[in-house]
């Protein structure tokens, strides 16, 4: 059976409360989870109460280099997207702190971030037109 067939079987077995078929579908999808991707896994896990899939899928999103894309955030919802972003920030801060400890590097962030960097980040993430958007943040 294809991956989409197993997903369909999970949906139907959950809806009709066919416990043994549902367990079988969950077992098969768990074995193929790497083919699903983190976002699809989280959405399916939440729709069908498969809590064991959530931890590994969240971890995949937290450890990947790229932040959530807009369509991914929409699929996950506001709360989960914010939690993923918060976990990513926590991981980056902890990694940076660990790097400083291991290499004897001391760094204290400035009291006020560089406004050009702030403006660039805001313009890039929020796709603001023009280059004057950062000037109003001072």
C-alpha positions in Angstrom: 0.0 0.0 0.0 1.1 3.5 -0.6 1.7 6.1 2.1 -1.5 7.9 1.1 -3.4 4.6 1.4 -2.2 4.1 4.9 -3.2 7.6 5.8 -6.7 7.0 4.4 -6.9 3.8 6.4 -5.9 5.6 9.5 -8.6 8.2 8.9 -11.3 5.7 8.2 -10.3 3.3 11.1 -10.3 6.3 13.5 -13.6 7.6 12.3 -15.3 4.1 12.5 -13.4 3.2 15.7 -11.9 0.1 14.2 -9.2 -0.2 16.9 -7.1 -3.1 15.5 -7.0 -1.7 12.0 -6.2 1.7 13.4 -3.3 0.2 15.4 -2.1 -1.5 12.3 -2.2 1.7 10.3 -0.4 3.6 13.0 2.3 0.9 13.1 2.8 1.0 9.3 2.9 4.8 9.2 5.3 4.9 12.2 7.7 2.7 10.2 7.4 5.1 7.2 7.4 8.4 9.2 10.5 9.7 7.5 8.5 9.8 4.3 5.8 12.0 5.8 7.7 15.0 6.9 7.4 16.8 10.2 4.5 19.1 9.4 2.3 16.3 7.9 3.2 14.1 10.9 2.1 16.7 13.4 -1.1 17.4 11.6 -2.0 13.7 11.4 -0.9 13.1 15.0 -3.2 15.9 16.2 -6.1 14.9 14.0 -5.9 11.2 15.0 -4.5 11.4 18.6 -1.2 9.7 17.9 0.8 11.4 20.6 3.9 9.2 20.1 4.6 11.0 16.8 4.6 14.5 18.2 7.9 14.6 20.0 10.1 13.4 17.1 8.3 15.6 14.7 8.6 18.7 16.9 12.3 17.9 17.4 12.8 17.7 13.6 11.4 21.2 13.2 13.4 22.6 16.1 16.7 21.2 14.9 16.3 22.0 11.2 18.3 25.1 10.0 15.3 26.8 8.3 12.5 28.4 10.2 8.9 27.6 9.4 7.5 28.8 6.1 4.2 30.7 6.1 2.2 27.8 4.7 3.7 25.4 7.3 2.8 27.8 10.1 -0.7 28.1 8.8 -1.1 24.3 8.9 0.3 24.0 12.4 -1.7 26.9 13.8 -0.6 29.9 15.8 0.1 28.2 19.2 2.2 25.4 17.8 4.1 27.7 15.4 4.9 30.0 18.4 6.0 27.0 20.5 8.3 25.8 17.7 9.8 29.3 17.3 10.3 29.5 21.1 12.0 26.1 21.2 14.2 27.0 18.2 15.3 30.2 20.0 16.0 28.3 23.2 18.1 25.7 21.3 20.1 28.4 19.6 20.7 30.3 22.9 21.8 27.1 24.6 24.0 26.0 21.7 25.7 29.5 21.8 26.2 29.3 25.5 27.7 25.9 25.3 30.0 27.1 22.5 31.1 29.9 24.7 31.8 27.6 27.6 33.8 25.1 25.5 35.9 27.7 23.8 36.3 30.2 26.5 34.7 32.9 24.5 32.9 35.6 26.3 30.2 37.6 24.6 27.6 39.8 26.0 24.9 41.0 23.6 24.6 44.8 23.2 22.0 46.5 25.3 20.4 47.6 22.1 20.6 45.6 18.9 22.1 47.1 15.8 19.2 48.9 14.1 20.3 48.0 10.6 20.2 44.3 11.5 16.8 44.7 13.1 15.5 46.5 10.0 16.9 43.9 7.6 15.4 41.1 9.6 12.0 42.8 9.8 12.0 43.7 6.1 13.0 40.2 5.1 10.6 38.3 7.3 7.6 40.6 7.0 8.3 41.5 3.3 7.9 45.2 3.9 8.2 47.4 0.8 11.0 50.0 0.7 14.0 50.3 3.0 12.6 52.9 5.4 10.7 50.4 7.6 13.6 50.1 10.1 13.8 53.8 10.8 10.5 53.8 12.7 11.8 51.1 15.1 14.3 53.4 16.8 
